[in-house]
Amino acid sequence: MAAARLSLAILALVLSTTGNGQQLQQQQEHQPIVSSSKQSQLWLDCSCLHATDRNATQWGRLAINASQALGVKNNCLMIFIGGHDDELVAFQLEQLQLRPGCLDSVDVFPYLREPVIENATLAADTFCQHSRNRSATPIYSSGRLMGLRLRFQHPPTNADRWNLTLTASYRFLKRENFRTDGRLVPHSYCDFYFFASLATEEGNLGQGYFHSPRFPAHYPAHIKCAYKFIGRPDTHVEILFEELQLPPVVSGGCQLDAITLFDAESAHMSSVIDVLCSSRPSRRLVSSGPDLLLEFNASSNRTAKGFRGKYRFVPNEPGVLIALPPPPAVLEAASVAVKEEKQIQIQQLQLQHSFAAKANSLPIDVELSKPGRPFEPCKQIFDTRVNKSGTFDSSQLFLAKHAVGGSVIGGSRVLQCRYEFHGTPPERVQIRFHDFNIPTEHENSTGCQPADALHVVTEMRGETQELLCGAFLPKPLMSSGTQLHLQFMGKYPPEMTNKVQYYGFRAEYRFLTNFGIMSGVQQGQECAFVYNSSERISGLFHSPNFPGYYLENVVCNYYFYGASDEQVVLHFTYFDVEGIETCDQQTASDYVEFSNFMTTDRKYSRYCGKLQDFEMRSYGRFFRVTLHSNDRFVAIGFRALYTFETIPMNNSIISLRDNASTQSFISSAPTRAIKELYQFLLFILFLQHSFK
C-alpha cells in the first residue's frame, strides 16, 4: 500500500514538473522581443548618407534609386544635407516615385541640430504614394542640417522590380540674409525693439528687415511675438511685407494665426491699423505717429512659412498729417478689437454679490435679468438635428446687450453666455479650440478666476466641472453622454495678464459616434475598431478624444488582423493612462491590456501610468489592445503606430499563426513522454499487485 502511495506521488510530481516545464518553455519561446541595446530604443539603426556637395552657384544634386536602396540596414536609409554653421538648407523635391500603399515613404526633418534622427522626433513632412513630377515650394531648414529618412516595407529583392526614384536639388543659403535687424528683448524668444537713429545723425533714420521665428522655415506653433518700432517725435513708421504665408482661413475672419498692427507703442484696442491673416498686402502700412507695434499671435496647431517684412523710419513733411484708413471689418471677425458702442444708456446698478463667491456656482439667467437691468440673456443651443458640426465663438458678447449691468468691476462690463450642445444616442459632443485667450489670475499664474473663465458645466447638477483660462489652446473636450454645456463669464474691456491682445475663444463642435477615433473600421456603435493589413499595413491609432482626456467608464478594443505570414508591431509614442503600481482594481487604476487572443493573455501584464516610448509585438497574425477606464480619474491616454511585418520563415512562432485568434494554442492532449511514463507506473503497480 505504501508502494502504491509512493507511485502515485511520483506520478503527480512528474506531471506537475512536466506541466511547469512545458509552461516555462512556452513562456521562453514566446517572450516579447525586447532589445538589449539602449540605442535601438532611441533611434533606428539605418544606413546613412551625407550630402555636402555644391557647385559654383551653391546648388547640389541628390538622386536615389532602387539599386542604392537594396540591402540597407533595417530597410531604412537616412540622408543628411549639411552646410556650414552660418548657412541654411533649401531643399527642392523634383521627382518622387514610390510603391503604392505607402510601402515606401520619405520623412523630412528640417529642425535638426545634430545628424541624428531619434524615434521620438516628429517629421515636418511625409511623402508616400507619389508617382509624378513635383514642383512644390522648397522646404527650408532652421539650421545647418536637413534630414531625410526613407523607409521601405517588404522591399523587393531585385532592383529591376523596384521602381524607386527620388531626385532633388538643394542649396545652401546664408543665415544672415534672414536675420531680424532689431534688438532681442532679454529672456524672450521673439520680442524685438527697433529704434530710429538719434536726432544728431543725418541721412538714413533707420531701416531693415524683420522675420517670423525660424524664417524661411516654418515657425513653431503656439508662440506670441512683439515687434516694437520706436521712432523720433518728427517721424513715422512704414511697413511693407515682402512675404506672408499663414495657415489658410477656412471661412470669413482670421480664425487661425494673425498679425495685428497697432498705431502706438503699446497694444490699445482703439489704435488697430490692420489685422493680417491671409494674403500679403501690397500697400505700405503707415503709422500716424513715431511708434508702431506689430504683434504676431500663433495660437493654432498649424504652422506655415511666416513672414518677411521691411521697415523704415520716415521724417514727417512739415504741415502734412498722416491720414490712416479706418480699421477694416476683419477686426470684428478676428475678435481683436471691438469698440464700445457710443452713448449706450445703461443704468448704473451695483451687483449685490460677487460672481466669484462660489467657484462651483454660476448666476442663472433669472437672477441676472431682474427688472431695471438692461441685460439680454445670451444662450446658444446647438442641436444635432440641425447641424452635425460647426463653429462658435465669444465675439457676440462684446455687444452691450449681453452685459450684466453697467460699469460693475473696475470700469469693465460683466459678460456671460451659455452654450448648450444636444445630441442623440449614441452621439457624444467633442469641442476643439482654434483660438483661446482668457486672462489668468495674474501674470505667470495658471489659476483661473471664476468670474473670468470658460466653465465646463456638469449636466445633472449644473456645477462647474472644470475652469479654462490662459493663452494656450485647451485640450479637446468630449462629453460622457449626449449633452455638453459650457458657460463663459468675462469682462469687457478685459484685464489682460499677458501680451496677447486677442480676448475670448473660437472653437469647433462635432457630434460624433466614433469616440473621436478617426482610424480603423468601427464595429457597430461600440468603442471597437478593426485594423486589417489587407486595407493598410501601417498607421496610427489612439485613445478616445486624444490628445484630450479619454472618457470615464469606457472599454475600447482595437483588433489587428494580419496575413498568415505577418505579425503586428506596435510602437507607442505617447502613453499616459491613470493608474499606479500593479494597475489592478485594488489601486483603482485604469489600464491597457494586450493579448494574442480574444480572451486574457497571461503572458502580458497590465500597463498604466506615464511611460516612455515602448514597443509590443504579437506572436502571430492577430493582436488585441484594450483600454479599460473606471469612474475615478482620467488622463490623456495613448498614441501608437501599428505596422504589419512579415514573420521570418525560421521563426519558431510560425506554427502558431493560424491559431493565434483562438482562446489558447496550448494543446490539452498528453505528450508522448507523459504517455510512456504513465504506462511505466501502471506496470509497477501491476507487479506490486502480482507479488501480493
C-alpha positions in Angstrom: 0.0 0.0 0.0 2.9 2.3 0.8 4.5 1.5 -2.5 1.2 2.4 -4.3 1.1 5.7 -2.5 4.7 6.4 -3.4 4.0 5.6 -7.1 1.0 8.0 -7.1 3.1 10.7 -5.5 5.9 10.2 -8.1 3.3 10.4 -10.9 1.8 13.7 -9.5 5.3 15.1 -9.1 6.3 14.2 -12.6 3.1 15.5 -14.2 3.5 18.8 -12.2 7.1 19.2 -13.2 6.3 18.3 -16.8 3.5 20.8 -16.9 5.6 23.6 -15.4 8.4 22.8 -17.7 6.1 23.0 -20.7 4.7 26.3 -19.5 8.2 27.7 -18.9 9.4 26.6 -22.3 6.3 28.2 -23.9 7.0 31.4 -22.0 10.6 31.4 -23.1 9.6 30.7 -26.7 7.0 33.5 -26.8 8.5 36.1 -24.6 8.1 39.6 -26.1 11.1 40.7 -28.1 12.9 43.4 -26.1 16.2 44.9 -27.5 19.1 44.9 -25.1 20.6 47.9 -26.8 19.6 51.3 -25.4 20.5 52.8 -28.8 17.7 50.9 -30.6 15.2 52.5 -28.2 16.4 56.0 -29.1 16.8 55.7 -32.8 16.6 53.2 -35.6 19.9 51.9 -36.9 19.8 52.9 -40.6 22.2 53.2 -43.5 23.4 56.7 -43.7 24.4 59.2 -46.5 25.8 62.7 -46.1 25.3 65.2 -48.9 27.6 68.3 -48.8 28.5 68.8 -52.5 27.9 72.2 -54.1 28.8 73.8 -57.3 29.7 77.4 -58.1 26.1 78.5 -57.7 25.8 76.8 -54.3 23.4 74.2 -55.7 23.8 70.4 -55.1 22.0 67.3 -56.6 20.6 64.3 -54.9 19.4 61.1 -56.6 18.3 57.8 -55.0 17.2 54.7 -56.9 16.4 51.1 -56.2 20.0 49.8 -56.5 21.1 52.2 -53.8 18.2 51.1 -51.5 18.8 47.4 -51.8 20.4 45.9 -48.7 20.2 49.0 -46.4 20.1 48.4 -42.7 16.6 47.7 -41.3 15.1 48.7 -44.6 15.9 52.3 -43.7 18.1 55.0 -45.3 18.9 58.3 -43.7 20.3 61.3 -45.7 21.8 64.3 -44.1 22.4 67.5 -46.1 24.8 69.7 -44.1 26.1 73.1 -44.7 28.4 75.4 -42.7 27.5 76.8 -39.3 26.3 80.1 -40.9 24.1 78.5 -43.5 20.6 77.2 -44.0 19.5 74.4 -46.4 16.8 74.9 -49.1 15.6 71.5 -50.3 13.6 71.1 -53.5 12.0 67.8 -54.3 11.8 67.4 -58.1 10.7 63.8 -58.8 9.4 61.1 -56.4 8.2 57.7 -57.5 7.3 55.2 -54.7 5.4 52.0 -54.5 1.6 52.3 -53.8 0.1 51.6 -50.4 2.8 53.6 -48.6 5.2 50.7 -48.8 7.9 53.3 -49.4 7.8 56.6 -47.5 10.0 59.7 -47.2 10.1 61.7 -43.9 11.6 65.2 -43.9 13.3 66.7 -40.8 14.2 70.4 -41.2 14.9 71.2 -37.5 17.9 69.1 -36.6 20.8 70.2 -34.6 22.9 67.1 -35.0 22.9 64.4 -37.7 20.7 62.1 -35.6 17.0 61.3 -36.0 15.5 59.8 -32.9 12.4 57.6 -32.9 10.6 60.3 -31.0 11.4 63.1 -33.5 8.4 64.1 -35.5 8.7 64.6 -39.2 7.7 68.0 -40.6 6.6 66.4 -43.9 5.9 62.8 -45.0 5.6 61.7 -48.6 4.2 58.4 -49.9 2.2 57.0 -52.8 3.7 59.7 -55.1 4.5 58.9 -58.7 4.8 62.1 -60.6 7.0 65.1 -61.1 6.8 67.6 -58.3 7.3 71.4 -58.4 6.3 72.2 -54.8 7.8 75.1 -52.9 11.2 74.5 -51.3 11.5 73.1 -47.8 13.8 75.2 -45.6 15.8 74.1 -42.6 16.1 76.1 -39.4 19.8 75.4 -39.1 22.7 73.9 -41.0 21.2 70.4 -41.3 18.3 69.0 -43.3 17.4 65.3 -42.7 15.6 62.7 -44.8 14.5 59.3 -43.7 13.5 56.7 -46.4 11.6 53.6 -45.1 10.9 50.5 -47.2 8.4 47.9 -46.2 8.9 44.4 -47.7 11.4 45.7 -50.3 11.8 43.6 -53.5 15.0 41.6 -53.7 15.6 42.6 -57.3 16.2 46.2 -58.3 14.6 45.7 -61.7 11.2 45.0 -60.0 11.5 48.1 -57.7 10.5 51.3 -59.4 12.0 53.7 -56.8 13.1 57.2 -57.8 14.0 60.3 -55.8 15.6 63.3 -57.4 16.1 66.6 -55.6 18.2 69.7 -55.5 19.4 71.6 -52.5 21.1 74.9 -51.9 22.9 76.5 -49.1 21.8 80.0 -48.1 23.5 82.5 -45.8 21.7 82.7 -42.5 22.5 86.4 -42.2 20.1 87.1 -45.1 17.2 86.2 -42.8 18.3 88.0 -39.6 15.9 90.4 -37.9 17.5 93.8 -37.7 16.3 94.6 -34.2 17.3 94.2 -30.5 16.0 91.0 -28.9 14.4 91.6 -25.6 16.4 89.7 -22.9 14.9 86.4 -21.8 12.4 86.4 -24.6 12.0 84.2 -27.7 10.8 86.6 -30.4 10.2 90.1 -28.9 12.3 92.8 -30.6 12.8 96.6 -30.4 13.6 98.7 -33.4 14.9 102.2 -32.8 15.2 105.2 -35.1 18.6 106.9 -35.4 19.4 109.7 -33.0 18.4 113.3 -33.8 22.0 114.3 -34.3 22.5 111.7 -37.0 21.9 112.7 -40.6 20.8 110.7 -43.6 19.0 107.4 -43.1 16.8 107.4 -40.0 16.8 103.6 -39.8 15.5 100.7 -41.9 15.9 97.0 -42.1 14.1 93.6 -42.1 12.1 91.6 -39.6 11.0 88.0 -39.9 8.9 85.4 -38.2 10.8 82.9 -36.0 12.9 80.4 -37.9 12.0 82.1 -41.3 12.2 80.8 -44.1 11.4 77.5 -42.2 8.0 77.2 -40.6 7.6 79.0 -37.3 6.7 77.0 -34.2 3.1 76.6 -33.0 1.7 78.5 -30.0 4.0 81.5 -29.9 3.5 85.2 -29.3 5.9 87.7 -30.7 6.0 91.5 -30.4 7.9 93.8 -32.7 8.1 97.4 -31.3 9.2 100.2 -33.6 10.2 103.3 -31.6 10.8 106.5 -33.7 11.7 110.1 -33.2 8.9 112.6 -32.5 9.1 114.0 -36.0 8.9 110.6 -37.8 6.5 107.9 -38.7 6.9 104.2 -39.5 6.4 102.4 -42.8 5.9 98.6 -43.0 6.0 96.6 -46.2 5.6 92.8 -46.3 7.6 91.1 -48.9 6.3 87.6 -48.0 3.4 86.5 -45.9 2.3 82.9 -45.6 0.0 81.9 -42.7 -2.3 78.9 -42.4 -5.3 79.2 -44.7 -8.5 80.7 -43.4 -11.5 78.3 -43.7 -14.2 80.9 -43.7 -14.5 84.7 -43.0 -12.3 86.3 -40.5 -8.9 85.5 -39.0 -9.7 82.1 -37.5 -6.1 80.9 -37.0 -2.8 82.8 -36.7 -2.8 86.5 -37.3 -0.7 89.7 -37.3 -2.1 92.8 -35.6 -0.6 96.2 -36.2 -1.2 99.0 -33.6 -0.7 102.7 -34.2 1.2 103.0 -30.9 4.0 101.5 -28.8 1.5 99.5 -26.7 -1.5 97.4 -27.7 -4.5 99.7 -27.4 -7.7 98.2 -28.9 -8.6 101.6 -30.3 -5.4 102.0 -32.2 -5.5 99.0 -34.5 -4.2 99.7 -38.0 -4.8 96.3 -39.6 -5.1 92.6 -39.0 -3.4 90.2 -41.5 -4.1 86.6 -41.7 -4.4 85.6 -45.4 -2.9 87.3 -48.5 0.1 89.7 -48.4 -1.0 93.3 -48.6 0.6 95.1 -51.5 0.3 98.6 -49.9 2.5 100.1 -47.3 1.2 100.2 -43.7 1.9 103.5 -42.1 1.7 104.8 -38.6 0.4 108.2 -37.7 2.9 108.9 -35.0 6.5 107.9 -34.3 5.7 104.4 -32.9 4.2 101.2 -34.2 3.6 97.8 -32.6 3.3 94.6 -34.6 2.0 91.5 -32.7 2.2 88.0 -34.1 -0.1 85.5 -32.4 0.3 81.9 -33.5 -2.3 80.2 -31.3 -3.3 77.3 -33.6 -1.7 73.9 -34.0 -0.9 74.6 -37.7 2.2 76.5 -38.8 3.4 78.0 -42.1 6.4 79.8 -43.5 5.5 83.0 -41.8 6.5 86.5 -42.9 9.4 88.7 -44.1 8.9 92.4 -43.8 10.8 95.6 -44.4 10.5 98.7 -42.1 11.9 102.2 -42.2 11.5 105.4 -40.2 10.4 108.3 -42.4 10.6 112.0 -41.4 7.3 113.9 -41.5 6.8 116.6 -44.1 6.1 120.0 -42.5 2.4 120.7 -42.2 1.4 117.3 -43.6 -0.6 114.9 -41.3 -0.5 111.2 -41.8 -4.1 110.0 -42.5 -4.8 106.4 -41.5 -7.6 104.3 -43.1 -10.3 103.2 -40.7 -9.9 99.8 -39.1 -11.1 97.1 -41.5 -14.2 95.0 -41.0 -12.0 91.9 -40.4 -11.2 93.2 -36.9 -14.6 92.2 -35.7 -14.3 88.7 -37.1 -10.9 88.3 -35.6 -12.2 89.5 -32.3 -9.1 91.6 -31.8 -10.8 94.8 -31.0 -14.5 95.8 -30.9 -15.1 99.4 -29.8 -17.7 100.1 -27.2 -21.0 101.3 -28.6 -21.3 105.1 -28.2 -23.9 106.7 -26.0 -25.3 103.5 -24.5 -27.7 104.3 -21.7 -27.2 101.6 -19.1 -28.4 102.1 -15.5 -25.5 102.0 -13.0 -26.7 99.3 -10.7 -24.2 97.7 -8.4 -24.2 93.9 -8.1 -25.2 92.8 -4.6 -22.8 89.9 -4.6 -19.6 88.8 -6.4 -19.8 86.3 -9.2 -16.7 84.6 -7.8 -18.3 83.9 -4.4 -18.5 80.2 -5.1 -16.3 78.6 -7.7 -18.9 75.9 -8.4 -21.9 78.2 -8.6 -23.0 80.2 -11.7 -25.5 83.0 -11.8 -28.7 82.0 -13.5 -30.4 84.0 -16.2 -33.4 84.7 -14.0 -31.3 86.3 -11.3 -29.4 88.4 -13.8 -32.4 89.7 -15.6 -34.2 91.3 -12.7 -36.3 94.4 -13.6 -34.2 97.5 -14.1 -31.3 95.7 -15.6 -30.7 96.2 -19.3 -29.5 92.6 -19.8 -30.4 90.2 -22.6 -29.5 86.6 -21.7 -27.0 85.1 -24.1 -27.8 81.4 -24.7 -26.9 79.4 -27.8 -28.2 75.9 -28.4 -26.6 73.6 -31.0 -28.8 70.6 -31.9 -27.5 67.6 -33.9 -30.8 67.5 -35.8 -29.8 70.9 -37.3 -26.1 70.6 -37.8 -23.6 67.8 -37.1 -20.7 70.2 -36.8 -20.0 73.9 -36.8 -18.1 76.7 -35.0 -18.9 79.1 -32.2 -17.1 82.0 -30.5 -17.3 84.7 -27.9 -17.3 87.7 -30.4 -21.0 88.4 -30.0 -20.5 89.0 -26.3 -18.8 92.3 -26.9 -22.1 93.8 -27.8 -23.6 95.8 -24.9 -26.9 93.9 -24.8 -25.2 90.9 -23.3 -23.5 92.9 -20.5 -24.8 92.4 -16.9 -25.5 95.9 -15.6 -23.2 98.8 -16.5 -19.7 99.5 -15.1 -19.5 97.0 -12.4 -15.9 96.0 -11.8 -13.1 98.4 -12.4 -14.9 100.1 -15.3 -15.5 96.8 -17.1 -18.8 95.2 -18.1 -19.5 91.7 -17.0 -20.2 89.3 -19.8 -22.0 86.0 -19.8 -23.1 83.4 -22.3 -24.2 79.8 -22.1 -23.6 77.2 -24.9 -25.6 74.0 -24.9 -25.0 71.1 -27.2 -27.7 68.4 -27.6 -27.1 65.2 -29.4 -29.0 61.9 -29.8 -27.8 58.4 -28.6 -25.2 57.2 -29.2 -23.6 60.5 -30.1 -21.1 62.4 -28.0 -20.0 66.0 -28.3 -16.4 67.0 -29.0 -15.1 70.5 -28.7 -11.8 71.6 -30.3 -10.4 75.1 -29.8 -8.9 77.1 -32.6 -8.2 80.3 -30.7 -8.2 80.9 -26.9 -7.0 83.7 -24.5 -8.7 84.4 -21.2 -6.6 86.1 -18.6 -5.3 84.1 -15.6 -5.4 85.4 -12.0 -2.1 87.3 -12.6 1.0 87.1 -14.8 3.0 83.9 -14.5 0.0 82.1 -13.0 -2.1 79.2 -14.2 -5.0 79.7 -11.9 -8.4 80.9 -13.3 -10.8 83.5 -12.0 -14.3 82.1 -11.9 -15.7 85.5 -12.9 -13.4 85.5 -16.0 -13.2 82.0 -17.4 -14.9 79.4 -19.6 -16.8 76.9 -17.3 -17.3 73.3 -18.3 -20.6 72.6 -16.6 -21.9 69.2 -15.4 -25.2 68.1 -17.0 -27.0 66.9 -13.9 -26.2 69.4 -11.1 -25.2 72.4 -13.3 -21.9 72.8 -11.3 -18.5 73.7 -12.8 -16.5 70.6 -13.6 -13.5 72.5 -15.0 -12.3 76.1 -15.5 -10.5 77.0 -18.7 -8.3 80.1 -19.0 -4.8 81.2 -20.2 -3.2 81.9 -23.5 -2.7 78.3 -24.7 -5.3 76.2 -26.5 -7.1 73.9 -24.1 -7.2 70.2 -24.9 -10.2 68.8 -26.8 -13.3 68.3 -24.7 -15.7 65.3 -25.0 -19.0 64.7 -23.3 -19.7 61.5 -21.4 -23.2 61.5 -22.8 -25.3 63.1 -25.4 -25.1 66.7 -24.0 -22.4 69.2 -23.1 -22.8 72.6 -21.5 -20.3 75.5 -21.4 -20.6 78.9 -19.7 -18.4 81.8 -20.5 -18.0 84.6 -18.0 -15.8 87.6 -18.6 -15.2 91.3 -18.6 -15.0 93.9 -21.3 -12.6 95.6 -21.7 -10.6 92.7 -20.3 -7.9 93.0 -17.7 -5.1 91.2 -19.6 -2.3 89.4 -17.8 -0.3 88.5 -20.9 0.8 90.2 -24.1 -1.8 88.6 -26.3 -4.4 91.1 -27.3 -7.0 88.5 -28.6 -9.7 88.0 -25.9 -12.2 85.2 -25.8 -12.3 82.0 -27.7 -13.2 80.3 -31.0 -14.0 76.6 -31.2 -15.4 73.9 -33.4 -18.0 71.4 -32.2 -18.9 67.9 -33.6 -21.4 65.3 -32.8 -19.5 62.0 -33.0 -20.3 58.3 -32.7 -16.7 57.1 -33.2 -15.3 58.4 -29.8 -13.0 60.8 -31.7 -11.0 57.8 -33.2 -10.5 58.5 -36.9 -8.6 55.3 -37.9 -9.7 51.7 -38.3 -13.2 50.4 -39.0 -15.7 50.8 -36.2 -17.7 47.8 -35.2 -21.3 48.9 -34.7 -21.7 51.7 -32.2 -19.3 50.3 -29.6 -15.8 51.5 -29.0 -14.3 48.7 -31.1 -12.1 49.2 -34.1 -10.6 46.7 -36.6 -7.3 47.2 -38.4 -6.7 44.8 -41.3 -3.4 44.5 -43.2 -5.3 43.9 -46.4 -6.5 47.5 -46.2 -3.5 49.3 -44.7 -0.2 47.9 -43.5 0.7 50.8 -41.1 -0.9 53.7 -39.5 -1.8 55.4 -36.2 -4.3 54.6 -33.5 -5.0 56.4 -30.2 -7.3 56.5 -27.2 -10.7 58.3 -27.4 -10.6 62.1 -27.7 -6.8 62.1 -28.0 -4.9 64.5 -27.2 -7.7 65.3 -24.8 -8.7 63.3 -21.8 -10.3 59.9 -22.5 -13.8 59.0 -21.2 -14.7 57.5 -17.9 -16.2 54.0 -17.7 -15.2 53.0 -21.2 -13.8 49.8 -22.7 -12.2 50.3 -26.1 -11.0 47.4 -28.2 -8.5 47.6 -31.1 -8.3 44.4 -33.2 -5.4 43.9 -35.6 -5.6 41.2 -38.3 -2.6 40.4 -40.4 -2.0 37.9 -43.2 -0.9 34.3 -42.4 2.8 35.2 -42.6 2.6 38.5 -40.7 2.8 39.7 -37.1 1.7 43.0 -35.5 4.2 45.5 -34.2 3.0 48.4 -32.1 5.2 51.4 -31.2 3.8 53.7 -28.5 5.0 57.3 -28.9 2.8 58.6 -26.0 1.4 56.7 -23.0 -0.3 58.3 -20.0 -3.1 56.1 -18.5 -4.3 56.9 -15.0 -3.0 54.2 -12.6 -0.2 53.1 -10.3 1.8 50.0 -9.5 0.0 46.8 -10.4 -2.7 48.6 -12.4 -5.4 46.5 -10.8 -8.8 47.2 -9.1 -7.3 47.5 -5.7 -5.4 50.6 -6.8 -8.5 51.9 -8.7 -6.4 52.1 -11.9 -7.3 52.4 -15.5 -5.1 50.2 -17.7 -4.3 48.9 -21.1 -4.4 45.2 -21.8 -2.5 43.3 -24.6 -3.4 39.9 -25.9 -2.8 37.5 -28.7 -6.3 36.1 -28.2 -9.9 37.4 -27.8 -9.6 36.5 -24.1 -7.0 37.5 -21.5 -3.4 36.6 -22.3 -1.4 35.8 -19.1 1.9 36.4 -20.8 1.3 40.2 -20.7 0.9 42.3 -17.6 -1.4 45.3 -17.5 0.1 48.7 -18.4 -0.8 52.0 -16.7 0.9 55.2 -15.6 3.1 57.5 -17.6 5.6 55.5 -19.7 8.3 56.3 -22.1 8.2 55.0 -25.7 8.0 51.3 -25.9 7.2 48.5 -28.4 4.9 45.5 -28.4 4.8 42.5 -30.8 2.3 39.8 -31.4 3.1 36.1 -31.6 1.1 35.6 -34.7 -1.3 37.2 -37.1 -3.8 38.5 -34.5 -3.4 41.1 -31.7 -5.8 42.9 -29.4 -5.3 46.1 -27.4 -8.0 47.1 -24.8 -8.3 50.3 -22.8 -10.3 50.0 -19.5 -11.2 53.1 -17.6 -13.2 53.5 -14.4 -15.2 56.4 -12.9 -12.3 57.8 -10.7 -9.8 59.8 -12.7 -8.8 60.1 -16.3 -5.6 61.0 -18.2 -4.5 61.8 -21.8 -4.3 58.2 -22.9 -2.0 56.9 -25.6 -1.0 57.2 -29.3 0.8 54.4 -31.2 2.0 53.5 -34.6 1.0 50.0 -35.9 2.8 48.0 -38.6 2.1 44.6 -40.0 5.5 42.9 -40.6 6.4 39.7 -42.4 7.5 36.9 -40.0 10.8 35.2 -40.9 10.3 31.6 -42.0 12.8 30.3 -39.4 10.9 31.9 -36.6 9.6 29.4 -34.0 6.3 31.1 -33.7 5.3 30.4 -37.3 3.4 27.3 -36.4 1.1 29.3 -34.2 -0.1 31.8 -36.8 -3.3 30.1 -37.8 -4.3 29.6 -34.2 -3.4 33.0 -32.8 -7.0 34.2 -32.7 -8.3 31.2 -30.7 -8.6 31.2 -26.9 -5.5 29.1 -26.4 -2.9 27.5 -28.6 -1.6 25.0 -25.9 -2.9 21.5 -26.7 -4.7 19.7 -23.9 -3.7 16.3 -25.3 -0.9 14.5 -23.3 2.5 14.3 -25.0 4.3 11.0 -25.9 6.6 11.3 -22.9 3.7 11.6 -20.5 2.0 8.5 -22.1 5.2 6.4 -21.7 5.6 7.5 -18.1 2.0 6.7 -17.3 2.4 3.2 -18.8 5.6 2.6 -16.8 3.9 3.5 -13.5 0.9 1.2 -14.3 3.4 -1.6 -14.9 4.9 -1.1 -11.4 1.5 -1.2 -9.8 0.7 -4.4 -11.7 3.9 -6.1 -10.5 3.2 -5.0 -6.9 -0.2 -6.4 -7.0 1.1 -9.7 -8.5 3.6 -10.3 -5.7 0.9 -9.9 -3.1 
